């Protein structure tokens, strides 16, 4: 491991631990309760972008992310959406159970909620995030490609086979089952940490192109 790698890894861990620590402080708890959307945006932007750095290191040997501000903004928008998506699917599943007077164990409810979210929300979000990454890369490198062309050039078979066929059933559904078993205030932070994994998975998907 190079000295540069050690410095970057310490920096990435510092960012992660700082956000987690802030989440547990009185100020963090208060801000989370009063400004969930703003905090969701900021936490996701700060944590999930770390996955892009890791992917860049594996692929190019350098800790460089093109268009980092725009990519952090995209991650932030994903975090902001999750502030709504988490309770949307959780309350939806609970509403169905209540309608039919079904009583299921907490872990099973969390699992069904995770399945629902990962089948309806996750595929669209992952595809849009992948396309936005490609557009940002082209914009920064002055190789702008129309979105229509990006969609046509998108490696849909690899996306369906790897991202949807493997990462969703074997990683995302189990991981988000745990998400729906933890306190609501910690879900976005945990999802942001998982977002690092999403960045790595998308980096692996790019290598299959």
N, C-alpha and C positions, 0 to 999 in steps of 0.2 A: 504493500500500500504506500502510495506517495504521500509526502508531507502535505501537499495540497488537498488530498483526499481527507486526511485526518482533520484539517482545519474546516473543510466544508461539512463533514459529518458532525463535528461538534456544533457548528453553526446551525445545522438543520435540527439537531436534537434540542438545542437551546430554544429555537422558535417553538417547537412542539411542546416542550415542557413548560415554557412561559405561558402559552395559551391555556394549557391544562391547569396550571397553577392559578392563573387569573380567573378561570371558570369557577374555582372553588372558593375564591375570596368573597367577602361581603359585598364589595363593589361589583364584582363580576356577577354575582347572583342577582343583585338589584338591577343592573343594566340588562341582564338576560330577561328578567321579568318585564321590564318597561320598554325595552327596545329589541325584541327578538329578531326582527328582520335585519336591522343594522348589524347586530352581533353575528347573525348567521352568515351574512355576506363577508364580514371581516375575518371571522374564524376560518371559513372555508378558503378564502383567498390566501390566507397566510399559511395554512397547513397543507392543503391539497396540491399547491404549486410545487411542494417539495418532491412529489412524484415525478414532475417534469424534469427537475434537476437530476434525479437519480437515473431516469431514462437517458438523458443526454450524456451522462457520464458513461453508462454502459455502451451506448451506441457510438459516441464520437471520442470518448476519452477526456472530454472537457465538461466542466460544470457550467455550461452556457445554455440559456433558454432564449430563443428568439421571440421578440414581442412579449416579454415577461409581463408588462403592465396590462396589456390586452388579455393575456391568458389568465392572469390573476382575476381580472374583471369577469371573465367567463366562469371561472371557478366560483367566484363570489355569487354570481347569478344562480349557479346550481345550488349553492348553500342557501340562498334566499328562497329558492323554490322548495327546498326540503322542509323549511319551517312550516310550509302549508301542506306539503305532500305527506309528511309523517302523520299528523293528526287526521288528515283526510282519509287515508287508508285504514288507520287504526279505528276511527269512529265508524267508518263504513262497515268493517268486519264486525265490530261490536253491535252495530245496528242490525245487521242480518241475524246475528245470534239471538238478539233480543226479540226480533220479529217472530222467529220460530221457537222461542223459549228453549233454546239450546244452551246447555252449560258445559263449557269445555275447559280443560286445564289451561293455566296461563301460558305455558310453553307452547301448547298447540295453537292457541289464539295468536301468539307472536309468530309462529311458523306460518300460519295461513295468511296473516297480514303481510309478512315478508314475501310470500309467494305472489300475492296479489300485486304488491308494489313492483316487484321485479319483473312481472309479466306485462304490466301495463305502462308503467312509468319509465323503468330503467332502459329498455331498448331504444326508445325515442331519445332519451337524454344522452345515452352513450353515442348514438349516431350523430346527433347534433354537435356534441362536444368534439367528436373526431373530425367532423367537417369544419368546425370553427377553427380547430388547430391547423388544419391544412390551409385554410384561407389566411389565417394570421401569418403563417410561415411564408406564404407567397407574398403577402403585403409587405412584410418586413424585408424580405430578400428582393423586393421589386420584381417579382415574377407572378404578378397578379393573374389569377385564373378565375373566370366567372363561376359562380356557385353551381350553375347548371352543369358545367364541365367537371367540377369537383364531384358532384353527385354521380355523374356518368363514370368517372374514373375510380370511384370508391370501390374497394375490394369487398363487395357484398358477400361473396361466398365465404371468405375468411372471417368476416364479421359474424355471419350467421353460425358458422361452424365453431369458431373459437370463442368469441365474446358471448354470444347468446347460448350456444350449445354446451359450452364448458364452464365459463366463469360464472354464469348466472346460477346453474343448478349446484355446482360444486363449491362455490365460494360465496357469492352474494346472498343467496337465500339463507344459508346457515349463518353468515355474518350479520345479516339484518334481522334474523330471528333474535339474536342477542340484543340488537338495537332496540327492539320493541319490548324487551324485558327490563331495560334500564330506565331510570328517571327521565322524563321528557326533556329536562334542562340539559342533559348530557348527550342527547342523541345526535345533535348536529356536530358536536366536537368529535364524537366517535365516528360519525359518517365522514367527517373531514379527514380523519386518520385513514379510514378505508379508502378515501379519495386518492391517497398516495398509491394505494394498490391499483386503483383504476388507471392512474397515469402509467404505472408499470405495465399493466395489461395492454393498454393501448400502444405502448412502445413495442411490446412483443408482436402486436397485430401488424404494426408498420413493417416489422422485419419480415413478415410473411408476404409482403407485396412484391 
